[in-house]
Amino acid sequence: MSKRREEAILKQLEVCDFLTTEQAMKLVGGSAATIRRVFIKLAESNLARRVHGGLRRLPVGGDGSLPFVMRERWFDDEKARLAARAMEFLPKGGVAFIHGGSTTCKLAQHIRSGTIITDSINVCGSFMQRFPSGGGPEILVAGGTLDVKGDALYGPRTEAALREYRADVCFFSTRGMDDEGVLDTADTLVATVRLMMRNSALRVLLADHSKFRKFGLTQMAPWENVDVLVTSDHPENHHWFDTIKNHGVKIVFA
């Protein structure tokens, strides 16, 4: 229950910036003391800031992006299901690009062999935790500048490295989606994932149900450049599915 309260409060802060104790009680239930404990935990985890009378969202960058450490806490079970379902598109012992993201990071819990090319430090860390004595897939990391908040390497050196590789599949996630395609928050990171997509035989997007309602500053790719969408069969998103399928995208549900 505590985890669900934290998730709901963080999602509400994304919309309203500030939440009072009384508002949080109505939103997630529980006593004032319970809500204060949740507020304290979120503040100590550097996911929000306690202020007089309530909790305030941490400031985001000019691109509207949110820290990886915050995003990875949302819809954790759903993201794990998406990653498990997406594994059917990776050939045994195959080569995969994994673009950094709180959803794609879950893929590391399922891959045991082959070659992984990634721009994500957290993806690397997940493999290190699973295979502390070695073994597992070969990991290739594209060098460059690290976006600490977003958990992604970017820049000319990253792009130069990615141009040299080819993969069976590219796994990527997104900030949001619209009728025309997949959206993200910054041009710098978009250039990286576009190279991964261009150099892959198959392009697989993992998106939890909340991404259908989110805005992104720039277009990552049109729907015509996406082969598969792995998502949840959430009722509020049914009207999107036909639009996406009409662009030639295969949709699979987890």
Buried (B, 14 or more C-beta within 10 A) or exposed (E): EEEEBBBBBBEBBBEEEBBEBEBBBEBBEBEEEBBBBBBEBBBEEEBBBBEEEBBBBBEBEEBBBBBBBBBBBBBBEBBBBBBBBBBEBBEEEBBBBBBBBBBBBBBBBEBEEBBBBBBBBBBBEBBEEBBEEEEBBEBBBBEBEBBEBBBBBBBEEBBEBBEEBEBBBBBBBBBBBBEEBBBBBBEBBBBBBBBBBBBBEBBBBBBBBBBBEBEBBBEBBEBEBBBBBBBBEBEEBEEBBEBBEEBEBEBBEB
